[in-house]
Every structure is written in C-alpha cells, then in structure tokens.
Amino acid sequence: EAASCPPEQRMKREKKHQSFTLCEVCNIQLNSAAQAQIHYNGKSHQKRLKQLNKGKMPAAQ
C-alpha cells in the first residue's frame, strides 16, 4: 500500500517514471535541464543534427 511508505520513498519511485525531456535527434532521455543543455551542446548531438539537416532546406529564421 502506497500510504504506508514514507513520503521520501514514494517521491523516489515517482521520479523514476517521469522524464524531464527527450532528445528526438539522438533518441535519449534527459533527466534535467542541466543535462539537456550539456547534451545539446555536445559533439554527438551536434554531429547528428548536421547529418539530419544535410539533405533538408535550412529553417527560415
């Protein structure tokens, strides 16, 4: 029964099920804003992004 668990244990269990965001380019789960920022600035993500955009028209800005 969930009500008999201490609140801190319940929170840990709930956090496992929710993800912060998903990088659809690399198909990986990012668990925090800081982790997402590091990933998006990283070499692997940038390389995949360039490969994806290679055959497409650049987005108008």
C-alpha positions, -999 to 999 in steps of 0.1 A, spaced: 0 0 0 15 34 -11 1 52 20 23 31 43 55 41 26 75 71 39 69 101 16 106 103 6 105 68 -8 73 75 -27 89 105 -43 119 85 -55 96 59 -71 75 86 -88 106 104 -102 118 72 -120 86 72 -141 87 108 -153 114 121 -176 124 158 -180 127 157 -218 136 135 -247 162 143 -274 144 131 -305 175 136 -327 196 112 -305 166 93 -291 178 96 -255 161 106 -223 174 137 -205 166 139 -167 173 176 -160 176 209 -177 213 210 -170 218 175 -185 198 186 -216 219 217 -220 251 198 -218 238 172 -243 225 197 -268 259 215 -268 278 182 -271 296 168 -301 274 137 -306 242 157 -307 257 184 -330 270 158 -354 236 140 -356 219 174 -361 242 182 -390 235 148 -406 198 152 -403 198 187 -418 222 178 -446 196 169 -472 170 194 -460 164 231 -466 176 252 -436 147 265 -415 138 302 -421 147 324 -391 
